[in-house]
Amino acid sequence: MVTGSELGLLFGLGVVISGPIWGSAEWGVPWDWGDLRLNTYGLLTAVALFLVLSRRTQPDGDDTRDTLAAVGLFGFALVPITALATTWYQNRHPGIVLVESEDTGLDPQIRMVLMLGFVSFLVLFVGLVTLSGTIQALEEELEGRQRMLDEGAIA
Amino acid sequence: MTGMVEAVVAYTLLSSLLATYVVRQIVLLNGLTSKLGESSSRGPEADSD
């Protein structure tokens, strides 16, 4: 959950910060409150922020874990809604352009750039997941050793 | 050239965000590795005490 929420926040912030700059130049407005995709994505990033901050500030226990899991599930449900938002409701964002049809399709050069960007970000994502997983494994090992030391001191 | 300034600002912010996160993770990893190293080297001493 830690890896998912941290990386969700990182990539979400990337979109939420750079998106309005691009939107301001292209659409003339940084944020359109009538666009479904913008709002569900913003909400998804807010869920990731809530999970990251709560995980760090709240005491670890069953109640905290249950609450965070429920909020995490809400975020999980937002993912397909965000993905399909432009199909259901088009306002600012265009529909799916990758699938070739009479109304859609991409210039081959732009498609190549898009694929290159996708692969690059995929490699970055896998690297960050591995790094985060390693950090968590080390944290758990350190906590385990600390617990053993404490138990030894009590005994 | 429309949007050039915006593109530069956006990519600068994105790069800074990613770089900050990666550096933070590497610093965290370094700190944990050295703590575990210290803990391993103290282990035998604690046992002999």
N, CA and C atoms of all chains as a GROMACS GRO file, in nm:
protein
  612
    1MET      N    1   0.082  -0.120   0.000
    1MET     CA    2   0.000   0.000   0.000
    1MET      C    3   0.087   0.127   0.000
    2VAL      N    4   0.200   0.119   0.075
    2VAL     CA    5   0.288   0.236   0.084
    2VAL      C    6   0.343   0.272  -0.053
    3THR      N    7   0.393   0.169  -0.124
    3THR     CA    8   0.450   0.193  -0.257
    3THR      C    9   0.345   0.251  -0.351
    4GLY      N   10   0.227   0.188  -0.352
    4GLY     CA   11   0.119   0.231  -0.441
    4GLY      C   12   0.076   0.374  -0.415
    5SER      N   13   0.058   0.408  -0.286
    5SER     CA   14   0.011   0.543  -0.255
    5SER      C   15   0.119   0.648  -0.280
    6GLU      N   16   0.245   0.613  -0.248
    6GLU     CA   17   0.354   0.710  -0.270
    6GLU      C   18   0.372   0.738  -0.420
    7LEU      N   19   0.376   0.630  -0.498
    7LEU     CA   20   0.396   0.650  -0.642
    7LEU      C   21   0.271   0.710  -0.707
    8GLY      N   22   0.154   0.675  -0.654
    8GLY     CA   23   0.030   0.737  -0.702
    8GLY      C   24   0.034   0.887  -0.679
    9LEU      N   25   0.084   0.926  -0.562
    9LEU     CA   26   0.095   1.069  -0.529
    9LEU      C   27   0.198   1.137  -0.618
   10LEU      N   28   0.314   1.071  -0.637
   10LEU     CA   29   0.421   1.129  -0.718
   10LEU      C   30   0.373   1.154  -0.862
   11PHE      N   31   0.320   1.050  -0.924
   11PHE     CA   32   0.277   1.064  -1.064
   11PHE      C   33   0.151   1.151  -1.073
   12GLY      N   34   0.065   1.142  -0.973
   12GLY     CA   35  -0.056   1.226  -0.970
   12GLY      C   36  -0.020   1.373  -0.961
   13LEU      N   37   0.076   1.406  -0.871
   13LEU     CA   38   0.120   1.545  -0.858
   13LEU      C   39   0.181   1.595  -0.989
   14GLY      N   40   0.256   1.504  -1.055
   14GLY     CA   41   0.316   1.540  -1.184
   14GLY      C   42   0.209   1.586  -1.282
   15VAL      N   43   0.099   1.512  -1.286
   15VAL     CA   44  -0.010   1.546  -1.379
   15VAL      C   45  -0.085   1.671  -1.331
   16VAL      N   46  -0.114   1.676  -1.200
   16VAL     CA   47  -0.194   1.787  -1.146
   16VAL      C   48  -0.116   1.920  -1.153
   17ILE      N   49   0.018   1.912  -1.143
   17ILE     CA   50   0.098   2.035  -1.152
   17ILE      C   51   0.118   2.078  -1.298
   18SER      N   52   0.157   1.981  -1.383
   18SER     CA   53   0.190   2.019  -1.522
   18SER      C   54   0.064   2.036  -1.608
   19GLY      N   55  -0.043   1.961  -1.574
   19GLY     CA   56  -0.167   1.968  -1.653
   19GLY      C   57  -0.225   2.109  -1.663
   20PRO      N   58  -0.244   2.179  -1.549
   20PRO     CA   59  -0.299   2.315  -1.557
   20PRO      C   60  -0.211   2.412  -1.636
   21ILE      N   61  -0.078   2.391  -1.633
   21ILE     CA   62   0.011   2.480  -1.710
   21ILE      C   63  -0.017   2.459  -1.860
   22TRP      N   64  -0.025   2.331  -1.897
   22TRP     CA   65  -0.056   2.298  -2.036
   22TRP      C   66  -0.197   2.345  -2.072
   23GLY      N   67  -0.294   2.318  -1.982
   23GLY     CA   68  -0.433   2.356  -2.008
   23GLY      C   69  -0.449   2.507  -2.024
   24SER      N   70  -0.371   2.582  -1.944
   24SER     CA   71  -0.377   2.727  -1.952
   24SER      C   72  -0.331   2.775  -2.089
   25ALA      N   73  -0.225   2.710  -2.142
   25ALA     CA   74  -0.173   2.750  -2.274
   25ALA      C   75  -0.265   2.705  -2.386
   26GLU      N   76  -0.321   2.584  -2.373
   26GLU     CA   77  -0.398   2.526  -2.484
   26GLU      C   78  -0.548   2.562  -2.478
   27TRP      N   79  -0.606   2.560  -2.358
   27TRP     CA   80  -0.750   2.582  -2.344
   27TRP      C   81  -0.786   2.722  -2.295
   28GLY      N   82  -0.686   2.790  -2.241
   28GLY     CA   83  -0.713   2.923  -2.186
   28GLY      C   84  -0.758   2.920  -2.042
   29VAL      N   85  -0.782   2.801  -1.987
   29VAL     CA   86  -0.817   2.788  -1.844
   29VAL      C   87  -0.730   2.679  -1.782
   30PRO      N   88  -0.676   2.705  -1.663
   30PRO     CA   89  -0.589   2.603  -1.601
   30PRO      C   90  -0.668   2.480  -1.552
   31TRP      N   91  -0.788   2.504  -1.504
   31TRP     CA   92  -0.866   2.392  -1.448
   31TRP      C   93  -1.012   2.412  -1.485
   32ASP      N   94  -1.073   2.312  -1.548
   32ASP     CA   95  -1.214   2.321  -1.584
   32ASP      C   96  -1.294   2.231  -1.489
   33TRP      N   97  -1.373   2.293  -1.401
   33TRP     CA   98  -1.448   2.216  -1.301
   33TRP      C   99  -1.560   2.135  -1.366
   34GLY      N  100  -1.588   2.159  -1.493
   34GLY     CA  101  -1.692   2.082  -1.563
   34GLY      C  102  -1.639   1.961  -1.635
   35ASP      N  103  -1.507   1.940  -1.630
   35ASP     CA  104  -1.448   1.826  -1.700
   35ASP      C  105  -1.435   1.708  -1.604
   36LEU      N  106  -1.499   1.596  -1.639
   36LEU     CA  107  -1.503   1.480  -1.549
   36LEU      C  108  -1.364   1.422  -1.522
   37ARG      N  109  -1.283   1.409  -1.628
   37ARG     CA  110  -1.151   1.346  -1.609
   37ARG      C  111  -1.063   1.429  -1.515
   38LEU      N  112  -1.062   1.559  -1.535
   38LEU     CA  113  -0.981   1.646  -1.448
   38LEU      C  114  -1.018   1.626  -1.301
   39ASN      N  115  -1.148   1.626  -1.276
   39ASN     CA  116  -1.193   1.620  -1.136
   39ASN      C  117  -1.171   1.484  -1.073
   40THR      N  118  -1.197   1.376  -1.148
   40THR     CA  119  -1.174   1.243  -1.089
   40THR      C  120  -1.025   1.220  -1.067
   41TYR      N  121  -0.943   1.272  -1.159
   41TYR     CA  122  -0.797   1.254  -1.142
   41TYR      C  123  -0.747   1.336  -1.023
   42GLY      N  124  -0.799   1.458  -1.009
   42GLY     CA  125  -0.763   1.541  -0.894
   42GLY      C  126  -0.802   1.473  -0.764
   43LEU      N  127  -0.920   1.413  -0.763
   43LEU     CA  128  -0.968   1.342  -0.644
   43LEU      C  129  -0.880   1.220  -0.613
   44LEU      N  130  -0.840   1.151  -0.718
   44LEU     CA  131  -0.752   1.034  -0.704
   44LEU      C  132  -0.618   1.074  -0.641
   45THR      N  133  -0.564   1.187  -0.686
   45THR     CA  134  -0.437   1.236  -0.629
   45THR      C  135  -0.458   1.278  -0.484
   46ALA      N  136  -0.574   1.336  -0.453
   46ALA     CA  137  -0.605   1.375  -0.315
   46ALA      C  138  -0.614   1.251  -0.226
   47VAL      N  139  -0.670   1.141  -0.279
   47VAL     CA  140  -0.678   1.015  -0.204
   47VAL      C  141  -0.537   0.963  -0.174
   48ALA      N  142  -0.450   0.970  -0.275
   48ALA     CA  143  -0.311   0.924  -0.257
   48ALA      C  144  -0.241   1.010  -0.151
   49LEU      N  145  -0.265   1.142  -0.154
   49LEU     CA  146  -0.205   1.233  -0.056
   49LEU      C  147  -0.254   1.199   0.084
   50PHE      N  148  -0.385   1.172   0.097
   50PHE     CA  149  -0.444   1.137   0.226
   50PHE      C  150  -0.379   1.008   0.280
   51LEU      N  151  -0.364   0.908   0.191
   51LEU     CA  152  -0.306   0.780   0.234
   51LEU      C  153  -0.161   0.797   0.281
   52VAL      N  154  -0.083   0.875   0.204
   52VAL     CA  155   0.058   0.893   0.239
   52VAL      C  156   0.070   0.967   0.372
   53LEU      N  157  -0.007   1.076   0.388
   53LEU     CA  158   0.002   1.154   0.512
   53LEU      C  159  -0.052   1.076   0.632
   54SER      N  160  -0.162   1.004   0.612
   54SER     CA  161  -0.221   0.928   0.724
   54SER      C  162  -0.128   0.816   0.770
   55ARG      N  163  -0.067   0.749   0.673
   55ARG     CA  164   0.025   0.638   0.705
   55ARG      C  165   0.141   0.687   0.793
   56ARG      N  166   0.181   0.814   0.770
   56ARG     CA  167   0.295   0.868   0.845
   56ARG      C  168   0.256   0.929   0.978
   57THR      N  169   0.132   0.975   0.991
   57THR     CA  170   0.096   1.049   1.112
   57THR      C  171   0.012   0.968   1.210
   58GLN      N  172  -0.063   0.868   1.160
   58GLN     CA  173  -0.152   0.794   1.249
   58GLN      C  174  -0.082   0.672   1.310
   59PRO      N  175  -0.117   0.638   1.434
   59PRO     CA  176  -0.056   0.518   1.494
   59PRO      C  177  -0.100   0.393   1.419
   60ASP      N  178  -0.004   0.300   1.403
   60ASP     CA  179  -0.034   0.179   1.326
   60ASP      C  180  -0.118   0.084   1.412
   61GLY      N  181  -0.234   0.048   1.362
   61GLY     CA  182  -0.322  -0.044   1.435
   61GLY      C  183  -0.430  -0.093   1.341
   62ASP      N  184  -0.513  -0.185   1.391
   62ASP     CA  185  -0.618  -0.243   1.305
   62ASP      C  186  -0.715  -0.137   1.254
   63ASP      N  187  -0.755  -0.043   1.344
   63ASP     CA  188  -0.853   0.060   1.306
   63ASP      C  189  -0.797   0.148   1.193
   64THR      N  190  -0.671   0.191   1.211
   64THR     CA  191  -0.609   0.276   1.108
   64THR      C  192  -0.600   0.201   0.977
   65ARG      N  193  -0.556   0.075   0.986
   65ARG     CA  194  -0.540  -0.003   0.862
   65ARG      C  195  -0.674  -0.023   0.791
   66ASP      N  196  -0.781  -0.049   0.870
   66ASP     CA  197  -0.914  -0.067   0.810
   66ASP      C  198  -0.960   0.060   0.739
   67THR      N  199  -0.941   0.174   0.807
   67THR     CA  200  -0.984   0.302   0.749
   67THR      C  201  -0.907   0.331   0.620
   68LEU      N  202  -0.774   0.313   0.626
   68LEU     CA  203  -0.692   0.343   0.509
   68LEU      C  204  -0.723   0.247   0.395
   69ALA      N  205  -0.753   0.121   0.429
   69ALA     CA  206  -0.788   0.023   0.324
   69ALA      C  207  -0.918   0.064   0.255
   70ALA      N  208  -1.016   0.114   0.335
   70ALA     CA  209  -1.144   0.157   0.277
   70ALA      C  210  -1.124   0.276   0.184
   71VAL      N  211  -1.042   0.374   0.229
   71VAL     CA  212  -1.013   0.490   0.144
   71VAL      C  213  -0.936   0.447   0.019
   72GLY      N  214  -0.844   0.352   0.037
   72GLY     CA  215  -0.767   0.299  -0.076
   72GLY      C  216  -0.857   0.232  -0.179
   73LEU      N  217  -0.960   0.160  -0.131
   73LEU     CA  218  -1.055   0.095  -0.221
   73LEU      C  219  -1.135   0.198  -0.300
   74PHE      N  220  -1.168   0.309  -0.233
   74PHE     CA  221  -1.237   0.418  -0.302
   74PHE      C  222  -1.149   0.472  -0.416
   75GLY      N  223  -1.020   0.488  -0.385
   75GLY     CA  224  -0.924   0.533  -0.488
   75GLY      C  225  -0.915   0.433  -0.602
   76PHE      N  226  -0.916   0.305  -0.567
   76PHE     CA  227  -0.908   0.198  -0.668
   76PHE      C  228  -1.029   0.206  -0.762
   77ALA      N  229  -1.146   0.236  -0.706
   77ALA     CA  230  -1.269   0.246  -0.786
   77ALA      C  231  -1.264   0.368  -0.878
   78LEU      N  232  -1.186   0.470  -0.836
   78LEU     CA  233  -1.177   0.592  -0.918
   78LEU      C  234  -1.094   0.571  -1.045
   79VAL      N  235  -1.005   0.469  -1.043
   79VAL     CA  236  -0.915   0.448  -1.158
   79VAL      C  237  -0.991   0.418  -1.288
   80PRO      N  238  -1.081   0.315  -1.290
   80PRO     CA  239  -1.154   0.293  -1.415
   80PRO      C  240  -1.246   0.409  -1.453
   81ILE      N  241  -1.299   0.480  -1.350
   81ILE     CA  242  -1.387   0.594  -1.380
   81ILE      C  243  -1.307   0.702  -1.453
   82THR      N  244  -1.184   0.727  -1.403
   82THR     CA  245  -1.097   0.827  -1.467
   82THR      C  246  -1.059   0.783  -1.609
   83ALA      N  247  -1.030   0.653  -1.623
   83ALA     CA  248  -0.988   0.602  -1.754
   83ALA      C  249  -1.100   0.615  -1.856
   84LEU      N  250  -1.224   0.590  -1.812
   84LEU     CA  251  -1.337   0.591  -1.906
   84LEU      C  252  -1.408   0.727  -1.912
   85ALA      N  253  -1.357   0.823  -1.832
   85ALA     CA  254  -1.426   0.952  -1.821
   85ALA      C  255  -1.444   1.021  -1.956
   86THR      N  256  -1.340   1.013  -2.043
   86THR     CA  257  -1.350   1.085  -2.170
   86THR      C  258  -1.443   1.014  -2.268
   87THR      N  259  -1.466   0.884  -2.246
   87THR     CA  260  -1.561   0.811  -2.332
   87THR      C  261  -1.704   0.847  -2.293
   88TRP      N  262  -1.726   0.859  -2.161
   88TRP     CA  263  -1.861   0.888  -2.111
   88TRP      C  264  -1.899   1.034  -2.131
   89TYR      N  265  -1.801   1.120  -2.105
   89TYR     CA  266  -1.832   1.263  -2.097
   89TYR      C  267  -1.715   1.344  -2.153
   90GLN      N  268  -1.732   1.399  -2.272
   90GLN     CA  269  -1.624   1.477  -2.330
   90GLN      C  270  -1.653   1.625  -2.315
   91ASN      N  271  -1.562   1.694  -2.250
   91ASN     CA  272  -1.574   1.838  -2.240
   91ASN      C  273  -1.446   1.901  -2.292
   92ARG      N  274  -1.342   1.902  -2.210
   92ARG     CA  275  -1.214   1.957  -2.254
   92ARG      C  276  -1.128   1.850  -2.317
   93HIS      N  277  -1.117   1.738  -2.246
   93HIS     CA  278  -1.030   1.631  -2.295
   93HIS      C  279  -1.090   1.564  -2.419
   94PRO      N  280  -1.005   1.528  -2.517
   94PRO     CA  281  -1.056   1.453  -2.632
   94PRO      C  282  -1.083   1.308  -2.592
   95GLY      N  283  -1.153   1.235  -2.676
   95GLY     CA  284  -1.176   1.093  -2.650
   95GLY      C  285  -1.048   1.014  -2.674
   96ILE      N  286  -1.061   0.883  -2.683
   96ILE     CA  287  -0.943   0.798  -2.705
   96ILE      C  288  -0.892   0.821  -2.847
   97VAL      N  289  -0.764   0.866  -2.860
   97VAL     CA  290  -0.713   0.896  -2.994
   97VAL      C  291  -0.621   0.785  -3.047
   98LEU      N  292  -0.579   0.694  -2.957
   98LEU     CA  293  -0.483   0.591  -2.999
   98LEU      C  294  -0.546   0.490  -3.093
   99VAL      N  295  -0.673   0.458  -3.073
   99VAL     CA  296  -0.739   0.360  -3.157
   99VAL      C  297  -0.773   0.424  -3.292
  100GLU      N  298  -0.729   0.357  -3.398
  100GLU     CA  299  -0.751   0.411  -3.533
  100GLU      C  300  -0.898   0.403  -3.573
  101SER      N  301  -0.953   0.515  -3.614
  101SER     CA  302  -1.088   0.514  -3.670
  101SER      C  303  -1.099   0.638  -3.761
  102GLU      N  304  -1.216   0.664  -3.812
  102GLU     CA  305  -1.231   0.779  -3.903
  102GLU      C  306  -1.206   0.912  -3.831
  103ASP      N  307  -1.248   0.918  -3.703
  103ASP     CA  308  -1.236   1.044  -3.629
  103ASP      C  309  -1.108   1.055  -3.547
  104THR      N  310  -1.037   0.944  -3.528
  104THR     CA  311  -0.921   0.947  -3.438
  104THR      C  312  -0.796   0.901  -3.513
  105GLY      N  313  -0.692   0.870  -3.438
  105GLY     CA  314  -0.565   0.827  -3.498
  105GLY      C  315  -0.458   0.930  -3.472
  106LEU      N  316  -0.332   0.884  -3.478
  106LEU     CA  317  -0.220   0.974  -3.450
  106LEU      C  318  -0.122   0.971  -3.566
  107ASP      N  319  -0.050   1.082  -3.584
  107ASP     CA  320   0.057   1.087  -3.682
  107ASP      C  321   0.164   0.986  -3.638
  108PRO      N  322   0.222   0.908  -3.730
  108PRO     CA  323   0.320   0.804  -3.690
  108PRO      C  324   0.435   0.859  -3.605
  109GLN      N  325   0.481   0.982  -3.634
  109GLN     CA  326   0.592   1.039  -3.556
  109GLN      C  327   0.550   1.067  -3.412
  110ILE      N  328   0.428   1.120  -3.399
  110ILE     CA  329   0.376   1.148  -3.264
  110ILE      C  330   0.355   1.016  -3.190
  111ARG      N  331   0.308   0.915  -3.262
  111ARG     CA  332   0.286   0.783  -3.200
  111ARG      C  333   0.420   0.728  -3.146
  112MET      N  334   0.525   0.746  -3.226
  112MET     CA  335   0.658   0.698  -3.185
  112MET      C  336   0.705   0.770  -3.057
  113VAL      N  337   0.686   0.902  -3.054
  113VAL     CA  338   0.724   0.981  -2.936
  113VAL      C  339   0.643   0.937  -2.814
  114LEU      N  340   0.514   0.912  -2.836
  114LEU     CA  341   0.426   0.869  -2.727
  114LEU      C  342   0.472   0.734  -2.671
  115MET      N  343   0.504   0.641  -2.762
  115MET     CA  344   0.549   0.507  -2.720
  115MET      C  345   0.681   0.515  -2.644
  116LEU      N  346   0.771   0.601  -2.694
  116LEU     CA  347   0.902   0.619  -2.628
  116LEU      C  348   0.881   0.673  -2.486
  117GLY      N  349   0.792   0.771  -2.474
  117GLY     CA  350   0.760   0.829  -2.343
  117GLY      C  351   0.698   0.725  -2.252
  118PHE      N  352   0.608   0.642  -2.308
  118PHE     CA  353   0.541   0.539  -2.229
  118PHE      C  354   0.642   0.437  -2.175
  119VAL      N  355   0.731   0.391  -2.264
  119VAL     CA  356   0.832   0.292  -2.222
  119VAL      C  357   0.925   0.354  -2.118
  120SER      N  358   0.966   0.480  -2.139
  120SER     CA  359   1.057   0.546  -2.043
  120SER      C  360   0.993   0.555  -1.906
  121PHE      N  361   0.867   0.597  -1.902
  121PHE     CA  362   0.799   0.611  -1.773
  121PHE      C  363   0.773   0.476  -1.708
  122LEU      N  364   0.753   0.372  -1.793
  122LEU     CA  365   0.733   0.237  -1.739
  122LEU      C  366   0.862   0.189  -1.670
  123VAL      N  367   0.976   0.214  -1.736
  123VAL     CA  368   1.106   0.176  -1.678
  123VAL      C  369   1.127   0.252  -1.546
  124LEU      N  370   1.098   0.382  -1.547
  124LEU     CA  371   1.112   0.465  -1.426
  124LEU      C  372   1.021   0.412  -1.315
  125PHE      N  373   0.898   0.378  -1.350
  125PHE     CA  374   0.801   0.328  -1.252
  125PHE      C  375   0.849   0.197  -1.190
  126VAL      N  376   0.897   0.104  -1.275
  126VAL     CA  377   0.945  -0.026  -1.224
  126VAL      C  378   1.065  -0.002  -1.131
  127GLY      N  379   1.155   0.088  -1.170
  127GLY     CA  380   1.271   0.120  -1.088
  127GLY      C  381   1.228   0.176  -0.952
  128LEU      N  382   1.131   0.266  -0.952
  128LEU     CA  383   1.085   0.328  -0.827
  128LEU      C  384   1.012   0.227  -0.738
  129VAL      N  385   0.937   0.135  -0.801
  129VAL     CA  386   0.868   0.030  -0.723
  129VAL      C  387   0.974  -0.059  -0.655
  130THR      N  388   1.078  -0.095  -0.731
  130THR     CA  389   1.185  -0.179  -0.675
  130THR      C  390   1.255  -0.108  -0.559
  131LEU      N  391   1.285   0.021  -0.578
  131LEU     CA  392   1.352   0.100  -0.475
  131LEU      C  393   1.266   0.108  -0.349
  132SER      N  394   1.138   0.136  -0.367
  132SER     CA  395   1.047   0.148  -0.254
  132SER      C  396   1.032   0.013  -0.182
  133GLY      N  397   1.024  -0.096  -0.260
  133GLY     CA  398   1.012  -0.230  -0.202
  133GLY      C  399   1.135  -0.264  -0.118
  134THR      N  400   1.254  -0.229  -0.169
  134THR     CA  401   1.379  -0.254  -0.096
  134THR      C  402   1.379  -0.177   0.035
  135ILE      N  403   1.339  -0.050   0.030
  135ILE     CA  404   1.336   0.035   0.151
  135ILE      C  405   1.241  -0.026   0.256
  136GLN      N  406   1.126  -0.072   0.210
  136GLN     CA  407   1.030  -0.129   0.306
  136GLN      C  408   1.082  -0.258   0.368
  137ALA      N  409   1.149  -0.341   0.285
  137ALA     CA  410   1.204  -0.466   0.336
  137ALA      C  411   1.310  -0.436   0.443
  138LEU      N  412   1.393  -0.334   0.417
  138LEU     CA  413   1.497  -0.296   0.514
  138LEU      C  414   1.435  -0.240   0.642
  139GLU      N  415   1.330  -0.160   0.627
  139GLU     CA  416   1.261  -0.103   0.744
  139GLU      C  417   1.204  -0.214   0.831
  140GLU      N  418   1.144  -0.314   0.765
  140GLU     CA  419   1.086  -0.426   0.840
  140GLU      C  420   1.194  -0.505   0.912
  141GLU      N  421   1.307  -0.524   0.844
  141GLU     CA  422   1.417  -0.599   0.906
  141GLU      C  423   1.471  -0.524   1.028
  142LEU      N  424   1.483  -0.392   1.013
  142LEU     CA  425   1.532  -0.310   1.124
  142LEU      C  426   1.434  -0.313   1.241
  143GLU      N  427   1.305  -0.304   1.211
  143GLU     CA  428   1.203  -0.312   1.316
  143GLU      C  429   1.208  -0.447   1.387
  144GLY      N  430   1.227  -0.553   1.308
  144GLY     CA  431   1.237  -0.688   1.366
  144GLY      C  432   1.355  -0.700   1.461
  145ARG      N  433   1.469  -0.643   1.420
  145ARG     CA  434   1.588  -0.648   1.506
  145ARG      C  435   1.566  -0.566   1.633
  146GLN      N  436   1.500  -0.450   1.616
  146GLN     CA  437   1.472  -0.363   1.731
  146GLN      C  438   1.383  -0.437   1.831
  147ARG      N  439   1.282  -0.508   1.778
  147ARG     CA  440   1.189  -0.583   1.863
  147ARG      C  441   1.265  -0.692   1.940
  148MET      N  442   1.356  -0.761   1.869
  148MET     CA  443   1.434  -0.868   1.934
  148MET      C  444   1.520  -0.811   2.047
  149LEU      N  445   1.580  -0.692   2.018
  149LEU     CA  446   1.664  -0.627   2.120
  149LEU      C  447   1.581  -0.589   2.242
  150ASP      N  448   1.459  -0.533   2.216
  150ASP     CA  449   1.371  -0.492   2.325
  150ASP      C  450   1.328  -0.612   2.408
  151GLU      N  451   1.292  -0.720   2.340
  151GLU     CA  452   1.250  -0.842   2.412
  151GLU      C  453   1.365  -0.898   2.495
  152GLY      N  454   1.487  -0.892   2.437
  152GLY     CA  455   1.607  -0.939   2.509
  152GLY      C  456   1.632  -0.856   2.632
  153ALA      N  457   1.612  -0.723   2.620
  153ALA     CA  458   1.636  -0.632   2.732
  153ALA      C  459   1.535  -0.657   2.843
  154ILE      N  460   1.408  -0.684   2.804
  154ILE     CA  461   1.304  -0.710   2.905
  154ILE      C  462   1.330  -0.842   2.976
  155ALA      N  463   1.370  -0.944   2.897
  155ALA     CA  464   1.398  -1.076   2.956
  155ALA      C  465   1.524  -1.068   3.042
  156MET      N  466   0.608   2.886  -3.148
  156MET     CA  467   0.668   2.906  -3.015
  156MET      C  468   0.561   2.916  -2.906
  157THR      N  469   0.432   2.905  -2.949
  157THR     CA  470   0.326   2.916  -2.849
  157THR      C  471   0.339   2.805  -2.746
  158GLY      N  472   0.336   2.845  -2.620
  158GLY     CA  473   0.341   2.745  -2.513
  158GLY      C  474   0.481   2.700  -2.477
  159MET      N  475   0.583   2.760  -2.538
  159MET     CA  476   0.721   2.717  -2.512
  159MET      C  477   0.759   2.742  -2.365
  160VAL      N  478   0.724   2.863  -2.317
  160VAL     CA  479   0.756   2.899  -2.178
  160VAL      C  480   0.684   2.804  -2.083
  161GLU      N  481   0.555   2.778  -2.112
  161GLU     CA  482   0.476   2.688  -2.028
  161GLU      C  483   0.538   2.547  -2.025
  162ALA      N  484   0.584   2.502  -2.145
  162ALA     CA  485   0.644   2.368  -2.154
  162ALA      C  486   0.771   2.361  -2.069
  163VAL      N  487   0.853   2.465  -2.077
  163VAL     CA  488   0.978   2.467  -2.000
  163VAL      C  489   0.947   2.467  -1.851
  164VAL      N  490   0.850   2.550  -1.809
  164VAL     CA  491   0.811   2.557  -1.667
  164VAL      C  492   0.759   2.420  -1.621
  165ALA      N  493   0.671   2.359  -1.702
  165ALA     CA  494   0.612   2.230  -1.664
  165ALA      C  495   0.720   2.122  -1.651
  166TYR      N  496   0.811   2.116  -1.749
  166TYR     CA  497   0.914   2.012  -1.744
  166TYR      C  498   1.014   2.037  -1.631
  167THR      N  499   1.041   2.165  -1.601
  167THR     CA  500   1.130   2.196  -1.488
  167THR      C  501   1.066   2.149  -1.358
  168LEU      N  502   0.937   2.178  -1.340
  168LEU     CA  503   0.866   2.136  -1.218
  168LEU      C  504   0.862   1.984  -1.207
  169LEU      N  505   0.831   1.916  -1.320
  169LEU     CA  506   0.824   1.770  -1.319
  169LEU      C  507   0.958   1.708  -1.286
  170SER      N  508   1.065   1.760  -1.349
  170SER     CA  509   1.199   1.706  -1.323
  170SER      C  510   1.236   1.726  -1.177
  171SER      N  511   1.204   1.845  -1.123
  171SER     CA  512   1.238   1.872  -0.982
  171SER      C  513   1.163   1.777  -0.890
  172LEU      N  514   1.035   1.755  -0.920
  172LEU     CA  515   0.952   1.665  -0.839
  172LEU      C  516   1.011   1.523  -0.839
  173LEU      N  517   1.042   1.472  -0.958
  173LEU     CA  518   1.096   1.336  -0.969
  173LEU      C  519   1.234   1.326  -0.902
  174ALA      N  520   1.319   1.428  -0.928
  174ALA     CA  521   1.454   1.426  -0.870
  174ALA      C  522   1.447   1.430  -0.717
  175THR      N  523   1.356   1.512  -0.662
  175THR     CA  524   1.343   1.522  -0.517
  175THR      C  525   1.304   1.387  -0.458
  176TYR      N  526   1.207   1.321  -0.521
  176TYR     CA  527   1.160   1.192  -0.470
  176TYR      C  528   1.272   1.087  -0.478
  177VAL      N  529   1.342   1.082  -0.592
  177VAL     CA  530   1.447   0.980  -0.610
  177VAL      C  531   1.560   1.004  -0.508
  178VAL      N  532   1.602   1.130  -0.491
  178VAL     CA  533   1.709   1.161  -0.395
  178VAL      C  534   1.664   1.123  -0.254
  179ARG      N  535   1.538   1.156  -0.219
  179ARG     CA  536   1.485   1.123  -0.085
  179ARG      C  537   1.488   0.971  -0.062
  180GLN      N  538   1.449   0.894  -0.163
  180GLN     CA  539   1.447   0.748  -0.150
  180GLN      C  540   1.590   0.694  -0.134
  181ILE      N  541   1.684   0.749  -0.211
  181ILE     CA  542   1.823   0.702  -0.204
  181ILE      C  543   1.882   0.736  -0.066
  182VAL      N  544   1.854   0.855  -0.016
  182VAL     CA  545   1.903   0.895   0.117
  182VAL      C  546   1.845   0.802   0.224
  183LEU      N  547   1.715   0.771   0.210
  183LEU     CA  548   1.648   0.680   0.304
  183LEU      C  549   1.711   0.541   0.300
  184LEU      N  550   1.736   0.493   0.180
  184LEU     CA  551   1.798   0.362   0.160
  184LEU      C  552   1.937   0.358   0.222
  185ASN      N  553   2.015   0.465   0.200
  185ASN     CA  554   2.149   0.476   0.257
  185ASN      C  555   2.145   0.471   0.409
  186GLY      N  556   2.053   0.550   0.467
  186GLY     CA  557   2.040   0.556   0.613
  186GLY      C  558   2.003   0.421   0.670
  187LEU      N  559   1.909   0.352   0.606
  187LEU     CA  560   1.866   0.221   0.656
  187LEU      C  561   1.978   0.119   0.644
  188THR      N  562   2.051   0.122   0.532
  188THR     CA  563   2.161   0.028   0.514
  188THR      C  564   2.268   0.047   0.622
  189SER      N  565   2.302   0.174   0.652
  189SER     CA  566   2.404   0.195   0.755
  189SER      C  567   2.353   0.158   0.893
  190LYS      N  568   2.222   0.184   0.921
  190LYS     CA  569   2.166   0.145   1.051
  190LYS      C  570   2.171  -0.007   1.068
  191LEU      N  571   2.136  -0.080   0.959
  191LEU     CA  572   2.139  -0.226   0.964
  191LEU      C  573   2.281  -0.276   0.981
  192GLY      N  574   2.376  -0.208   0.915
  192GLY     CA  575   2.517  -0.243   0.929
  192GLY      C  576   2.562  -0.227   1.073
  193GLU      N  577   2.525  -0.115   1.134
  193GLU     CA  578   2.560  -0.088   1.275
  193GLU      C  579   2.499  -0.193   1.366
  194SER      N  580   2.372  -0.224   1.336
  194SER     CA  581   2.300  -0.321   1.418
  194SER      C  582   2.364  -0.459   1.408
  195SER      N  583   2.414  -0.495   1.288
  195SER     CA  584   2.480  -0.626   1.269
  195SER      C  585   2.612  -0.630   1.345
  196SER      N  586   2.686  -0.517   1.340
  196SER     CA  587   2.816  -0.518   1.407
  196SER      C  588   2.802  -0.514   1.560
  197ARG      N  589   2.691  -0.460   1.611
  197ARG     CA  590   2.667  -0.457   1.756
  197ARG      C  591   2.616  -0.590   1.808
  198GLY      N  592   2.558  -0.670   1.719
  198GLY     CA  593   2.494  -0.795   1.759
  198GLY      C  594   2.581  -0.885   1.846
  199PRO      N  595   2.702  -0.923   1.798
  199PRO     CA  596   2.787  -1.012   1.876
  199PRO      C  597   2.826  -0.954   2.011
  200GLU      N  598   2.849  -0.816   2.014
  200GLU     CA  599   2.886  -0.750   2.141
  200GLU      C  600   2.773  -0.765   2.243
  201ALA      N  601   2.652  -0.742   2.192
  201ALA     CA  602   2.535  -0.750   2.281
  201ALA      C  603   2.522  -0.890   2.337
  202ASP      N  604   2.552  -0.992   2.253
  202ASP     CA  605   2.544  -1.130   2.299
  202ASP      C  606   2.649  -1.161   2.405
  203SER      N  607   2.775  -1.106   2.382
  203SER     CA  608   2.882  -1.136   2.477
  203SER      C  609   2.861  -1.065   2.610
  204ASP      N  610   2.788  -0.949   2.608
  204ASP     CA  611   2.760  -0.879   2.734
  204ASP      C  612   2.668  -0.966   2.817
   0.00000   0.00000   0.00000
